[in-house]
Amino acid sequence: MIQVIQAHNVSLTYLEARFGLKETETEDFFTEWFDTLPEITDIEKQYLDRVKTNFMRLVKHPPILENAVKMIVLSPLLDLAGFYREPFFIATEESIEIALEDEGEIIKGKIDVLVIQEKLWLLVIESKRASFSILAAIPQALAYMLGNPNSDEPVFGCVTNGEDFQFIKLIKQDKPEYALSDKFTLSKRENELYQVLKILRKLSQALS
C-alpha cells in the first residue's frame, strides 16, 4: 500500500534522507536575490508603503488567514513584478504529488500560488497564516519544488506569512541542492517590500 504524506508535515530531515537534498554553502549558488537588482520607481514605493500600511492595520485584528495575505500583500507584488502579463500565467491552489518509488510513499499537498510559463514551474509562493513562522513553511515549499518535472532548470520559491519573506533556489541536477536568501520583514522601520519587489522583478526578467 502506498503511504500518503501531507507536505505540511514533511521536515528537512525527511527530505534530506529521502531525496539527498542538502543546503549548499556556495556563495555564488543563489546570486539572484542580491546581485544587480532592478530599480523601482517612487510611485511603486508609495504603492508598497500603502500595502505595508494595509497589512499592519490588519495585524491589529487577528487572525489573518492565507487568503487575506494573498489578497493584500502577494497580489500587488506579483502584479508589479510582471507575473500577471505574458509570457506568464497564474495557476492557484494546484495539487502536486511527489512519488518516492523506492519507499512506496507519496508526498501530497497544496500549492498556494504557482507561477507557470509554458507549463514549467518558475516560482512557487507558499503563504502561511500570518501568525506562523516562515521557517515552518520552508520544508513544505521545498517538497513542492522537488516535484518540478523539469530537472534541468532551477526552481525559485518564496515563503511568506505576509510579514516576513524568504526566497529559495533549488537545483535538481545530480543531487538536489538549495539555498536561502536573507529574510525580509515588514516589522522594520524601512519598508523591505522594496527589496522583495526587486527580487521578484529580477526573477521575472530572468525567466521570461
Z-matrix of the N, CA and C atoms (Angstrom, degrees):
N
C 1 1.464
C 2 1.538 1 109.60
N 3 1.336 2 116.13 1 135.02
C 4 1.460 3 120.80 2 179.01
C 5 1.519 4 109.88 3 -78.91
N 6 1.307 5 115.85 4 129.41
C 7 1.468 6 120.68 5 178.46
C 8 1.524 7 109.45 6 -87.40
N 9 1.316 8 117.20 7 130.65
C 10 1.460 9 122.37 8 178.07
C 11 1.521 10 108.90 9 -100.80
N 12 1.332 11 115.98 10 125.98
C 13 1.453 12 121.88 11 -177.19
C 14 1.518 13 108.73 12 -116.16
N 15 1.323 14 117.72 13 124.49
C 16 1.457 15 120.83 14 177.58
C 17 1.531 16 109.49 15 -68.97
N 18 1.345 17 116.13 16 131.30
C 19 1.456 18 120.24 17 -174.14
C 20 1.520 19 112.07 18 -61.35
N 21 1.356 20 117.61 19 -30.15
C 22 1.455 21 118.32 20 -178.39
C 23 1.531 22 112.03 21 -72.41
N 24 1.335 23 116.91 22 -8.31
C 25 1.459 24 120.24 23 176.47
C 26 1.526 25 112.39 24 -99.02
N 27 1.326 26 117.68 25 0.21
C 28 1.458 27 121.68 26 -177.32
C 29 1.528 28 110.13 27 -81.03
N 30 1.323 29 115.89 28 135.46
C 31 1.468 30 121.27 29 178.30
C 32 1.516 31 109.93 30 -104.50
N 33 1.330 32 116.42 31 165.03
C 34 1.464 33 120.56 32 175.42
C 35 1.521 34 110.81 33 -62.49
N 36 1.322 35 116.75 34 -36.92
C 37 1.463 36 120.63 35 178.26
C 38 1.518 37 110.72 36 -60.14
N 39 1.333 38 116.54 37 -41.30
C 40 1.463 39 121.37 38 178.52
C 41 1.527 40 110.56 39 -63.16
N 42 1.329 41 117.01 40 -47.04
C 43 1.468 42 120.82 41 -178.73
C 44 1.523 43 111.07 42 -64.88
N 45 1.316 44 116.83 43 -37.34
C 46 1.466 45 120.42 44 177.72
C 47 1.525 46 110.92 45 -64.38
N 48 1.334 47 116.35 46 -42.20
C 49 1.458 48 120.51 47 -177.77
C 50 1.526 49 112.01 48 -71.54
N 51 1.323 50 117.49 49 -39.96
C 52 1.463 51 120.91 50 -173.39
C 53 1.528 52 113.02 51 -85.94
N 54 1.341 53 117.78 52 -34.79
C 55 1.462 54 121.09 53 -174.85
C 56 1.527 55 113.57 54 -112.36
N 57 1.324 56 117.75 55 -6.74
C 58 1.459 57 119.95 56 -174.26
C 59 1.509 58 112.07 57 72.56
N 60 1.335 59 116.89 58 18.25
C 61 1.469 60 121.43 59 -179.52
C 62 1.524 61 110.35 60 -63.90
N 63 1.334 62 115.87 61 139.21
C 64 1.461 63 118.52 62 175.01
C 65 1.523 64 109.80 63 -145.78
N 66 1.322 65 115.40 64 152.49
C 67 1.456 66 121.86 65 176.43
C 68 1.520 67 108.44 66 -87.68
N 69 1.326 68 115.91 67 125.62
C 70 1.451 69 120.03 68 -178.10
C 71 1.517 70 111.06 69 -86.18
N 72 1.322 71 116.23 70 149.68
C 73 1.459 72 122.14 71 176.42
C 74 1.524 73 111.46 72 -105.90
N 75 1.335 74 116.77 73 6.05
C 76 1.457 75 121.40 74 179.54
C 77 1.522 76 110.03 75 -69.39
N 78 1.323 77 117.60 76 122.75
C 79 1.462 78 121.36 77 -173.05
C 80 1.515 79 113.00 78 -66.12
N 81 1.338 80 118.20 79 -32.44
C 82 1.465 81 119.84 80 -176.81
C 83 1.522 82 112.59 81 -92.44
N 84 1.333 83 118.56 82 13.14
C 85 1.456 84 121.64 83 179.22
C 86 1.526 85 111.33 84 -71.22
N 87 1.327 86 116.33 85 -39.17
C 88 1.466 87 120.92 86 -174.46
C 89 1.525 88 109.04 87 -132.25
N 90 1.328 89 114.99 88 76.06
C 91 1.464 90 120.28 89 179.95
C 92 1.520 91 112.62 90 -90.71
N 93 1.346 92 116.35 91 -10.73
C 94 1.468 93 119.79 92 -174.48
C 95 1.522 94 113.33 93 -63.29
N 96 1.333 95 117.48 94 -21.09
C 97 1.464 96 118.46 95 -175.38
C 98 1.540 97 112.76 96 -88.99
N 99 1.335 98 118.03 97 -5.61
C 100 1.465 99 118.09 98 -179.12
C 101 1.523 100 114.51 99 -141.03
N 102 1.323 101 119.08 100 -13.22
C 103 1.464 102 120.90 101 -172.01
C 104 1.526 103 111.07 102 -95.67
N 105 1.347 104 116.40 103 121.38
C 106 1.468 105 123.57 104 174.51
C 107 1.525 106 111.61 105 50.17
N 108 1.303 107 116.51 106 61.02
C 109 1.450 108 121.32 107 179.90
C 110 1.524 109 110.99 108 -79.94
N 111 1.325 110 118.50 109 146.37
C 112 1.463 111 120.97 110 178.90
C 113 1.526 112 110.93 111 -69.51
N 114 1.314 113 116.20 112 152.19
C 115 1.461 114 121.35 113 177.48
C 116 1.527 115 109.92 114 -80.24
N 117 1.309 116 116.24 115 157.77
C 118 1.463 117 120.96 116 173.27
C 119 1.525 118 108.44 117 -120.58
N 120 1.309 119 116.49 118 155.03
C 121 1.463 120 121.09 119 -173.61
C 122 1.527 121 111.38 120 -82.97
N 123 1.327 122 115.68 121 166.08
C 124 1.467 123 120.67 122 176.68
C 125 1.527 124 111.04 123 -63.25
N 126 1.334 125 116.76 124 -36.43
C 127 1.463 126 120.33 125 178.04
C 128 1.522 127 110.44 126 -64.15
N 129 1.325 128 116.98 127 -41.34
C 130 1.464 129 120.68 128 177.81
C 131 1.531 130 110.68 129 -64.76
N 132 1.326 131 116.95 130 -37.57
C 133 1.463 132 120.17 131 177.51
C 134 1.529 133 110.61 132 -64.41
N 135 1.318 134 116.36 133 -40.24
C 136 1.464 135 119.64 134 177.97
C 137 1.525 136 110.93 135 -63.49
N 138 1.310 137 115.91 136 -40.17
C 139 1.463 138 120.41 137 178.06
C 140 1.531 139 110.87 138 -63.53
N 141 1.326 140 116.08 139 -43.68
C 142 1.465 141 120.30 140 179.51
C 143 1.524 142 111.65 141 -67.72
N 144 1.322 143 116.77 142 -30.99
C 145 1.468 144 119.53 143 174.09
C 146 1.529 145 110.09 144 -62.90
N 147 1.332 146 115.81 145 -38.68
C 148 1.460 147 119.69 146 178.83
C 149 1.531 148 110.89 147 -69.59
N 150 1.344 149 116.62 148 -37.53
C 151 1.466 150 120.39 149 176.28
C 152 1.521 151 110.09 150 -60.56
N 153 1.330 152 116.41 151 -45.00
C 154 1.463 153 120.17 152 178.94
C 155 1.528 154 111.14 153 -62.47
N 156 1.320 155 116.57 154 -44.34
C 157 1.467 156 120.85 155 179.36
C 158 1.523 157 111.18 156 -60.95
N 159 1.334 158 116.57 157 -43.41
C 160 1.461 159 121.00 158 179.70
C 161 1.530 160 111.19 159 -61.83
N 162 1.343 161 115.69 160 -42.48
C 163 1.457 162 118.66 161 -179.06
C 164 1.524 163 111.52 162 -69.20
N 165 1.324 164 117.53 163 -44.96
C 166 1.461 165 120.52 164 -177.73
C 167 1.529 166 110.94 165 -64.83
N 168 1.321 167 117.22 166 -28.28
C 169 1.465 168 120.23 167 174.98
C 170 1.523 169 110.23 168 -66.02
N 171 1.349 170 116.20 169 -41.36
C 172 1.456 171 119.83 170 179.40
C 173 1.523 172 112.13 171 -67.55
N 174 1.331 173 116.93 172 -28.50
C 175 1.465 174 120.25 173 179.68
C 176 1.527 175 110.73 174 -59.13
N 177 1.321 176 116.48 175 -27.53
C 178 1.456 177 120.25 176 -179.38
C 179 1.526 178 112.76 177 -73.89
N 180 1.347 179 116.36 178 -9.76
C 181 1.462 180 120.67 179 -177.51
C 182 1.527 181 110.02 180 -130.44
N 183 1.345 182 117.50 181 66.01
C 184 1.470 183 120.27 182 -178.83
C 185 1.525 184 111.27 183 -68.91
N 186 1.355 185 117.22 184 163.77
C 187 1.464 186 126.06 185 2.01
C 188 1.528 187 111.78 186 -84.80
N 189 1.327 188 115.44 187 153.76
C 190 1.457 189 121.26 188 175.01
C 191 1.525 190 107.16 189 -108.88
N 192 1.315 191 117.29 190 114.20
C 193 1.450 192 121.17 191 -173.92
C 194 1.524 193 111.22 192 -90.83
N 195 1.352 194 114.93 193 172.58
C 196 1.459 195 120.73 194 -174.39
C 197 1.524 196 112.68 195 -57.83
N 198 1.322 197 117.73 196 -40.59
C 199 1.462 198 119.78 197 -178.25
C 200 1.526 199 111.78 198 -62.02
N 201 1.343 200 116.68 199 -36.78
C 202 1.459 201 120.21 200 178.01
C 203 1.516 202 110.49 201 -67.56
N 204 1.334 203 116.80 202 -41.07
C 205 1.466 204 120.71 203 177.96
C 206 1.517 205 110.44 204 -60.51
N 207 1.347 206 116.33 205 -44.34
C 208 1.465 207 119.86 206 -179.03
C 209 1.524 208 111.54 207 -65.68
N 210 1.317 209 117.39 208 -41.23
C 211 1.463 210 121.20 209 -176.27
C 212 1.529 211 111.39 210 -71.19
N 213 1.321 212 117.16 211 -44.53
C 214 1.463 213 120.57 212 -170.70
C 215 1.522 214 112.73 213 -85.51
N 216 1.333 215 117.07 214 -35.21
C 217 1.463 216 119.91 215 -173.45
C 218 1.525 217 112.59 216 -111.00
N 219 1.342 218 117.87 217 -52.33
C 220 1.459 219 120.01 218 -173.11
C 221 1.518 220 113.15 219 -69.62
N 222 1.324 221 117.12 220 -43.19
C 223 1.459 222 119.47 221 -176.31
C 224 1.531 223 112.50 222 -59.59
N 225 1.352 224 119.71 223 -47.46
C 226 1.468 225 119.00 224 176.64
C 227 1.525 226 112.92 225 -60.66
N 228 1.335 227 117.48 226 -38.75
C 229 1.464 228 120.42 227 -179.63
C 230 1.522 229 111.12 228 -65.21
N 231 1.330 230 117.59 229 -44.81
C 232 1.454 231 120.73 230 179.72
C 233 1.521 232 111.60 231 -64.26
N 234 1.337 233 116.70 232 -36.40
C 235 1.465 234 120.96 233 178.16
C 236 1.521 235 110.51 234 -65.08
N 237 1.329 236 116.56 235 -50.90
C 238 1.461 237 120.28 236 -178.65
C 239 1.527 238 112.34 237 -64.12
N 240 1.335 239 116.60 238 -30.94
C 241 1.462 240 120.63 239 -179.48
C 242 1.520 241 112.74 240 -77.91
N 243 1.337 242 117.57 241 -11.74
C 244 1.458 243 120.69 242 176.51
C 245 1.507 244 115.37 243 95.90
N 246 1.336 245 118.78 244 10.06
C 247 1.454 246 120.93 245 -176.24
C 248 1.522 247 113.55 246 -80.26
N 249 1.333 248 118.27 247 -4.31
C 250 1.458 249 120.78 248 175.63
C 251 1.530 250 112.01 249 -95.81
N 252 1.330 251 116.44 250 2.60
C 253 1.463 252 121.36 251 -178.28
C 254 1.524 253 110.14 252 -115.62
N 255 1.342 254 115.13 253 165.36
C 256 1.464 255 120.12 254 176.18
C 257 1.529 256 109.25 255 -58.96
N 258 1.340 257 117.60 256 144.19
C 259 1.475 258 128.46 257 6.91
C 260 1.523 259 114.46 258 -92.24
N 261 1.334 260 118.13 259 16.49
C 262 1.462 261 121.11 260 -176.81
C 263 1.523 262 111.06 261 -95.58
N 264 1.319 263 114.73 262 156.05
C 265 1.457 264 119.87 263 165.11
C 266 1.521 265 107.42 264 -145.40
N 267 1.326 266 115.70 265 156.42
C 268 1.455 267 122.18 266 -172.63
C 269 1.521 268 110.66 267 -103.32
N 270 1.316 269 116.61 268 131.48
C 271 1.455 270 122.25 269 169.97
C 272 1.527 271 106.77 270 -120.01
N 273 1.317 272 117.66 271 126.65
C 274 1.461 273 120.99 272 -175.70
C 275 1.517 274 111.36 273 -110.87
N 276 1.334 275 114.66 274 152.05
C 277 1.466 276 121.97 275 177.17
C 278 1.517 277 111.93 276 52.05
N 279 1.323 278 117.19 277 42.92
C 280 1.459 279 121.25 278 177.74
C 281 1.526 280 109.85 279 -78.54
N 282 1.323 281 116.60 280 136.82
C 283 1.457 282 121.09 281 175.83
C 284 1.521 283 109.58 282 -86.73
N 285 1.326 284 116.92 283 141.68
C 286 1.455 285 120.44 284 173.12
C 287 1.517 286 108.90 285 -133.12
N 288 1.311 287 114.88 286 156.42
C 289 1.449 288 121.23 287 173.11
C 290 1.519 289 108.27 288 -131.73
N 291 1.311 290 116.14 289 136.66
C 292 1.460 291 121.36 290 175.48
C 293 1.518 292 106.77 291 -113.42
N 294 1.317 293 117.43 292 113.36
C 295 1.458 294 121.27 293 -177.61
C 296 1.528 295 109.94 294 -86.80
N 297 1.320 296 115.78 295 131.77
C 298 1.458 297 122.73 296 174.34
C 299 1.527 298 106.58 297 -107.98
N 300 1.324 299 116.67 298 90.39
C 301 1.458 300 121.11 299 -168.36
C 302 1.528 301 112.12 300 -62.29
N 303 1.319 302 116.40 301 -41.64
C 304 1.461 303 118.96 302 -176.61
C 305 1.515 304 111.96 303 -69.02
N 306 1.309 305 117.02 304 -31.59
C 307 1.457 306 121.23 305 -175.16
C 308 1.530 307 112.88 306 -97.06
N 309 1.355 308 117.25 307 -9.05
C 310 1.444 309 119.83 308 -178.11
C 311 1.511 310 112.96 309 64.46
N 312 1.335 311 115.98 310 36.69
C 313 1.457 312 120.90 311 -177.12
C 314 1.519 313 109.56 312 -124.98
N 315 1.320 314 115.90 313 155.93
C 316 1.457 315 122.06 314 174.17
C 317 1.519 316 108.16 315 -130.54
N 318 1.320 317 116.29 316 129.36
C 319 1.459 318 120.79 317 170.60
C 320 1.520 319 106.20 318 -91.52
N 321 1.301 320 117.36 319 127.70
C 322 1.450 321 120.37 320 -172.53
C 323 1.522 322 109.66 321 -132.64
N 324 1.315 323 117.35 322 137.10
C 325 1.453 324 119.28 323 179.75
C 326 1.508 325 112.52 324 -167.98
N 327 1.324 326 115.87 325 -173.44
C 328 1.458 327 123.33 326 -179.15
C 329 1.523 328 109.83 327 -115.65
N 330 1.323 329 115.89 328 139.29
C 331 1.450 330 121.23 329 172.97
C 332 1.516 331 107.72 330 -98.71
N 333 1.319 332 116.65 331 131.37
C 334 1.462 333 120.53 332 -176.69
C 335 1.522 334 111.75 333 -75.61
N 336 1.311 335 117.58 334 -49.39
C 337 1.468 336 121.52 335 176.84
C 338 1.516 337 107.51 336 -137.89
N 339 1.327 338 116.67 337 129.63
C 340 1.466 339 121.10 338 -179.11
C 341 1.519 340 108.73 339 -131.00
N 342 1.302 341 117.38 340 122.50
C 343 1.460 342 122.10 341 177.67
C 344 1.513 343 108.12 342 -97.76
N 345 1.323 344 116.07 343 124.10
C 346 1.457 345 120.20 344 -175.05
C 347 1.521 346 109.63 345 -123.24
N 348 1.309 347 116.52 346 138.18
C 349 1.461 348 121.75 347 171.36
C 350 1.518 349 107.09 348 -127.32
N 351 1.316 350 116.45 349 119.25
C 352 1.454 351 121.91 350 -178.82
C 353 1.522 352 110.89 351 51.67
N 354 1.346 353 115.73 352 41.99
C 355 1.459 354 124.26 353 175.92
C 356 1.521 355 113.25 354 64.43
N 357 1.334 356 117.02 355 20.31
C 358 1.461 357 121.01 356 173.48
C 359 1.522 358 108.87 357 -108.37
N 360 1.322 359 116.35 358 137.83
C 361 1.455 360 119.42 359 179.34
C 362 1.514 361 109.29 360 -76.18
N 363 1.315 362 116.16 361 125.28
C 364 1.454 363 119.95 362 -178.93
C 365 1.518 364 112.08 363 -114.00
N 366 1.295 365 116.40 364 -38.15
C 367 1.464 366 120.01 365 -177.66
C 368 1.507 367 109.07 366 -146.48
N 369 1.315 368 117.19 367 127.17
C 370 1.450 369 122.43 368 177.22
C 371 1.513 370 108.12 369 -113.16
N 372 1.322 371 116.99 370 127.99
C 373 1.463 372 120.88 371 177.21
C 374 1.512 373 107.68 372 -119.77
N 375 1.297 374 116.67 373 118.46
C 376 1.465 375 122.08 374 -178.59
C 377 1.517 376 108.35 375 -109.36
N 378 1.325 377 116.97 376 105.82
C 379 1.466 378 120.23 377 -177.55
C 380 1.513 379 110.17 378 -95.88
N 381 1.312 380 116.48 379 137.43
C 382 1.459 381 122.68 380 -179.05
C 383 1.525 382 109.55 381 -116.12
N 384 1.325 383 116.71 382 170.26
C 385 1.451 384 119.15 383 173.05
C 386 1.526 385 108.76 384 -56.25
N 387 1.318 386 116.53 385 145.88
C 388 1.458 387 120.41 386 -174.97
C 389 1.525 388 111.84 387 -60.86
N 390 1.325 389 118.26 388 -25.40
C 391 1.451 390 121.01 389 -178.57
C 392 1.528 391 112.69 390 -82.66
N 393 1.343 392 117.87 391 -7.09
C 394 1.450 393 121.19 392 -177.97
C 395 1.522 394 110.44 393 -88.27
N 396 1.325 395 117.00 394 144.82
C 397 1.459 396 121.49 395 173.00
C 398 1.520 397 108.98 396 -72.80
N 399 1.331 398 116.77 397 141.25
C 400 1.465 399 119.34 398 178.36
C 401 1.521 400 111.22 399 -69.36
N 402 1.332 401 118.07 400 -18.22
C 403 1.465 402 119.97 401 177.00
C 404 1.525 403 110.75 402 -59.23
N 405 1.330 404 116.67 403 -33.91
C 406 1.458 405 120.80 404 179.98
C 407 1.522 406 111.84 405 -70.20
N 408 1.345 407 117.57 406 -21.36
C 409 1.462 408 121.25 407 -176.83
C 410 1.521 409 112.74 408 -89.59
N 411 1.328 410 118.44 409 -18.41
C 412 1.466 411 121.18 410 -174.53
C 413 1.531 412 112.43 411 -62.29
N 414 1.347 413 120.19 412 -47.76
C 415 1.474 414 118.13 413 177.50
C 416 1.524 415 112.71 414 -60.48
N 417 1.350 416 116.95 415 -38.27
C 418 1.457 417 120.40 416 179.09
C 419 1.520 418 110.57 417 -63.95
N 420 1.326 419 117.46 418 -45.43
C 421 1.461 420 120.58 419 179.18
C 422 1.525 421 110.92 420 -62.31
N 423 1.337 422 117.21 421 -41.86
C 424 1.464 423 120.62 422 178.79
C 425 1.528 424 111.30 423 -63.99
N 426 1.330 425 116.92 424 -36.64
C 427 1.464 426 120.04 425 177.16
C 428 1.524 427 110.26 426 -62.03
N 429 1.338 428 117.05 427 -42.74
C 430 1.462 429 120.45 428 176.47
C 431 1.533 430 111.15 429 -63.67
N 432 1.316 431 116.01 430 -44.86
C 433 1.461 432 120.63 431 -176.58
C 434 1.524 433 111.76 432 -65.07
N 435 1.332 434 117.01 433 -32.21
C 436 1.460 435 120.30 434 176.52
C 437 1.527 436 111.62 435 -65.30
N 438 1.339 437 117.16 436 -19.74
C 439 1.452 438 121.32 437 177.96
C 440 1.512 439 114.06 438 -79.86
N 441 1.323 440 118.23 439 -1.71
C 442 1.453 441 121.97 440 178.91
C 443 1.528 442 109.75 441 -59.63
N 444 1.344 443 118.39 442 121.35
C 445 1.465 444 119.85 443 -177.31
C 446 1.513 445 113.95 444 -70.32
N 447 1.325 446 118.77 445 -17.25
C 448 1.462 447 121.70 446 -179.86
C 449 1.519 448 108.90 447 -96.18
N 450 1.317 449 116.80 448 105.27
C 451 1.467 450 120.76 449 -175.70
C 452 1.517 451 112.90 450 -88.32
N 453 1.351 452 117.54 451 -4.16
C 454 1.464 453 120.28 452 -176.59
C 455 1.526 454 113.16 453 -88.16
N 456 1.323 455 117.42 454 -18.93
C 457 1.451 456 121.04 455 -176.19
C 458 1.525 457 110.59 456 -112.81
N 459 1.327 458 117.61 457 146.98
C 460 1.468 459 119.60 458 176.26
C 461 1.519 460 111.35 459 -67.36
N 462 1.315 461 116.26 460 152.37
C 463 1.459 462 123.20 461 176.56
C 464 1.522 463 107.38 462 -116.11
N 465 1.326 464 115.79 463 135.31
C 466 1.460 465 120.65 464 179.98
C 467 1.519 466 109.62 465 -112.21
N 468 1.315 467 116.06 466 145.47
C 469 1.450 468 120.90 467 178.53
C 470 1.517 469 111.07 468 -137.54
N 471 1.303 470 114.92 469 164.54
C 472 1.455 471 121.09 470 174.67
C 473 1.514 472 107.98 471 -144.63
N 474 1.318 473 116.86 472 123.23
C 475 1.462 474 120.45 473 175.56
C 476 1.524 475 107.95 474 -103.39
N 477 1.311 476 115.32 475 139.50
C 478 1.454 477 119.60 476 -178.13
C 479 1.515 478 110.67 477 -151.73
N 480 1.321 479 116.06 478 149.21
C 481 1.465 480 121.43 479 169.42
C 482 1.526 481 110.04 480 -113.30
N 483 1.343 482 115.95 481 14.94
C 484 1.451 483 121.44 482 -177.48
C 485 1.514 484 111.54 483 97.61
N 486 1.321 485 116.44 484 -41.63
C 487 1.463 486 120.96 485 179.72
C 488 1.521 487 111.67 486 -92.05
N 489 1.330 488 117.75 487 -39.23
C 490 1.458 489 122.77 488 -177.26
C 491 1.517 490 110.33 489 -115.63
N 492 1.341 491 115.84 490 148.46
C 493 1.461 492 122.69 491 -179.99
C 494 1.527 493 108.86 492 -135.06
N 495 1.332 494 115.73 493 140.37
C 496 1.461 495 119.98 494 172.61
C 497 1.522 496 108.41 495 -146.53
N 498 1.337 497 115.59 496 134.64
C 499 1.457 498 121.76 497 -177.56
C 500 1.522 499 110.72 498 -97.75
N 501 1.333 500 114.52 499 151.58
C 502 1.464 501 122.36 500 -178.43
C 503 1.527 502 108.27 501 -130.73
N 504 1.324 503 116.07 502 142.50
C 505 1.462 504 121.15 503 169.80
C 506 1.518 505 108.09 504 -124.92
N 507 1.329 506 116.83 505 132.82
C 508 1.463 507 122.87 506 -179.92
C 509 1.522 508 109.41 507 -126.54
N 510 1.322 509 116.03 508 132.25
C 511 1.463 510 122.37 509 172.41
C 512 1.517 511 107.34 510 -121.58
N 513 1.346 512 117.26 511 130.33
C 514 1.458 513 121.53 512 -171.96
C 515 1.525 514 113.50 513 -102.55
N 516 1.316 515 119.43 514 -2.72
C 517 1.453 516 120.55 515 -178.94
C 518 1.522 517 110.01 516 -62.02
N 519 1.342 518 115.82 517 141.05
C 520 1.460 519 121.49 518 -172.71
C 521 1.530 520 108.40 519 54.98
N 522 1.337 521 117.79 520 -116.53
C 523 1.456 522 120.31 521 175.09
C 524 1.518 523 108.98 522 -96.50
N 525 1.331 524 117.69 523 137.58
C 526 1.471 525 120.15 524 -175.70
C 527 1.523 526 112.27 525 -65.53
N 528 1.339 527 115.00 526 136.78
C 529 1.454 528 122.13 527 177.42
C 530 1.520 529 109.02 528 -129.11
N 531 1.325 530 116.56 529 150.37
C 532 1.453 531 120.22 530 178.22
C 533 1.515 532 109.57 531 -142.13
N 534 1.341 533 114.26 532 162.75
C 535 1.460 534 121.39 533 174.85
C 536 1.516 535 108.33 534 -144.72
N 537 1.327 536 115.49 535 154.66
C 538 1.458 537 122.31 536 -178.77
C 539 1.523 538 110.12 537 -113.42
N 540 1.321 539 115.95 538 147.99
C 541 1.462 540 120.69 539 171.95
C 542 1.520 541 109.28 540 -81.72
N 543 1.321 542 116.39 541 176.60
C 544 1.458 543 119.51 542 166.60
C 545 1.525 544 108.90 543 -63.22
N 546 1.308 545 116.54 544 162.51
C 547 1.462 546 120.85 545 176.60
C 548 1.521 547 109.40 546 -91.81
N 549 1.330 548 116.10 547 136.01
C 550 1.457 549 122.59 548 177.38
C 551 1.528 550 108.23 549 -110.57
N 552 1.316 551 116.48 550 139.46
C 553 1.459 552 119.27 551 -173.52
C 554 1.525 553 111.54 552 -138.06
N 555 1.328 554 115.86 553 147.83
C 556 1.456 555 121.50 554 176.95
C 557 1.521 556 112.09 555 -85.63
N 558 1.325 557 117.38 556 -3.29
C 559 1.459 558 120.33 557 -178.91
C 560 1.527 559 112.62 558 -79.34
N 561 1.327 560 117.49 559 -8.48
C 562 1.460 561 121.08 560 175.95
C 563 1.527 562 110.28 561 -82.78
N 564 1.316 563 115.23 562 159.08
C 565 1.455 564 119.53 563 178.04
C 566 1.527 565 110.94 564 -63.89
N 567 1.334 566 116.80 565 -42.96
C 568 1.458 567 121.25 566 176.54
C 569 1.526 568 109.24 567 -71.56
N 570 1.328 569 116.78 568 141.14
C 571 1.467 570 120.62 569 -178.55
C 572 1.532 571 109.28 570 -82.31
N 573 1.326 572 116.43 571 101.88
C 574 1.454 573 120.24 572 -177.18
C 575 1.524 574 112.70 573 -79.99
N 576 1.338 575 117.30 574 0.72
C 577 1.462 576 119.30 575 169.57
C 578 1.530 577 110.78 576 -63.17
N 579 1.334 578 117.34 577 -25.09
C 580 1.462 579 119.91 578 175.64
C 581 1.530 580 109.62 579 -57.48
N 582 1.332 581 115.97 580 -47.97
C 583 1.460 582 120.96 581 -178.00
C 584 1.526 583 110.82 582 -68.97
N 585 1.319 584 117.06 583 -38.43
C 586 1.465 585 120.51 584 178.54
C 587 1.526 586 110.28 585 -61.12
N 588 1.330 587 117.16 586 -44.36
C 589 1.460 588 120.47 587 178.75
C 590 1.526 589 111.05 588 -63.66
N 591 1.321 590 117.90 589 -41.36
C 592 1.464 591 120.53 590 179.16
C 593 1.525 592 111.10 591 -59.46
N 594 1.333 593 116.44 592 -41.89
C 595 1.467 594 120.17 593 -179.74
C 596 1.518 595 110.43 594 -67.83
N 597 1.330 596 117.80 595 -44.68
C 598 1.461 597 120.69 596 178.10
C 599 1.526 598 110.99 597 -60.34
N 600 1.314 599 116.07 598 -41.51
C 601 1.469 600 119.34 599 179.46
C 602 1.524 601 110.90 600 -67.27
N 603 1.327 602 116.95 601 -37.36
C 604 1.464 603 120.16 602 176.79
C 605 1.530 604 110.07 603 -61.81
N 606 1.319 605 116.70 604 -41.73
C 607 1.468 606 119.66 605 178.97
C 608 1.530 607 111.25 606 -67.31
N 609 1.325 608 117.31 607 -40.40
C 610 1.463 609 119.43 608 -179.50
C 611 1.522 610 110.82 609 -64.80
N 612 1.332 611 117.42 610 -36.37
C 613 1.456 612 120.66 611 178.26
C 614 1.525 613 111.64 612 -70.25
N 615 1.340 614 115.54 613 -39.74
C 616 1.469 615 119.71 614 -178.17
C 617 1.512 616 111.74 615 -70.64
N 618 1.333 617 117.23 616 -29.43
C 619 1.462 618 120.39 617 -173.54
C 620 1.514 619 113.73 618 -100.36
N 621 1.327 620 117.30 619 -3.41
C 622 1.472 621 119.31 620 -179.45
C 623 1.526 622 111.46 621 -85.12
